[in-house]
Amino acid sequence: MAVMATPAAAQGTPEQRAACQGDAQRLCGQFIPDVDRITACMVQNRRYLSQACRMTIESGRKGARALD
């Protein structure tokens, strides 16, 4: 999970950043710029993530498993 215009922007793929930026700011903005805390917050609030964010995260996980 990541938020553009913060150090967290270095996390995730460009697709994940684009899809999840708004969710990260809305749900976890108080933790910016702490990437670890933003990530934990996003996991904790995953049921509130937008469909686009959830879909990009899930597709990223499937791709990562395929590389194993």
Helices and strands as residue ranges (DSSP letters): G 7-10, H 14-28, G 29-31, H 35-44, G 46-48, H 51-67
